[in-house]
Amino acid sequence: MAITQDEAAQIEKANASGRAPVVFIHGLWLLPGSWQRWMDLFEAAGYAVLAPGWPDDPESVEAARKTPEAFAGKGVVQVADHFAEALGGLDRKPAIVGHSFGGLIAQILAGRGLSVASVAVDPAPFKGVLPLPLAAIRTTMPVLGNPFNRGRAVTLSFDQFRYGWANAVPEDEARKLYEEFHVAAPGRPIFQAAFANFNPGAETRADTTNPERGPLLIFTGEDDHAVPPAMSRAAFKKQSRNPGVTEHVEMPHRGHSLTIDSGWREVAEKALGFVKRFGD
């Protein structure tokens, strides 16, 4: 899908700035605005920051809740290709920061040689990541429990969000995060990831061997239920076979909400430090 006017404006602004660009990619159940504090931090550090949306992302959480069907049907390759088009409009190869399914997309794009450095925060698994902890199964059941959800948009209840996303923060903070950030998400990527290792043509493939992949940092949240540590550690192990720099940081007592909860800055500053080392 063609980039939007807003995305085109972000690209034009980044190019005009002459600064090194950093592109942020959100995952399921969030919108680009969830990166705002990260973007402010990176911009203050001298980077040109962009947060394109997934195809058809509504402009705001309020709009998204009025039209949840806008998210339905989006698949991994469609999203990756959309971001690749946005990256292609930049004058300089960017660093990429992605969370959850955005972290998977970041690795797919890095495998295409499109980033100067990449950060994958609690990334959804690419094809070949084998561990499937019970917590991850429970987190995905609101989607996988109904095969018709493959073509639908799915909204989590607070209890589902609390278990999968905000289990490592107090309940009052979990409710605040749910009210401020949570929107519907396409079910298709969950199905694509869940059955990737049985599908020779899986869309969640990432080229981990490409020498043009560039430096990669993978974050693990110790208490993450959506992407438990066994999954992100397995991704790190596979990515470590790449000739490029591959690093891993485990965040103690952190869940899947680590990019948006009250501890976001600690994660963001570690990501910024990595981009400063390899992304200029």
Secondary structure, DSSP 8 states (H G I E B T S, - for coil): ----HHHHHHHHHHHHHTS-EEEEE--TT--GGGGHHHHHHHHHTT-EEE---STT--SSHHHHHH-GGGGTT--HHHHHHHHHHHHHT-SS--EEEEETHHHHHHHHHHHTT--SEEEEES----TT-----HHHHHHHHHHHTSGGGGGSEE---HHHHHHHTSTTS-HHHHHHHHHHH---EESHHHHHHHTGGG-TT-TT---SS-TTS--EEEEEETT-SSS-HHHHHHHHHHHTTSSS-EEEEEETT--TTTTTSTTHHHHHHHHHHHHHHH--
